[in-house]
């Protein structure tokens, strides 16, 4: 019962971060902010979902494979974010001005 509760919490957390990343992709104004929102939330969301699957599976060969996938995601997402940001920078895209309340 505790294991199922932990799995539900991890899956709910992963779903939350995937939804926040999707909202950031749709609502943020430029490539830099969109990239930041999606890569951070995607890494954490996928990590939580894969950890939930590892907890569900228990100690098994499949858990080891899921762990390898998780490490692969942790390596590739920041690398992809860096390449996207570098390409946007070299295309002369300007970051949008984000207005802070009280500082017009």
QUIFENQUI-V85044 format. One record per helix or strand of 2 or more residues. SS is the DSSP state (2 for helix, 1 for strand). FROM is the first residue (numbers start at 0). TO is the last residue. Records with the same first field share a line. If there is no record, write none. Layout:
SS=FROM-TO + FROM-TO
//
This chain:
2=1-26 + 30-56 + 60-89
//
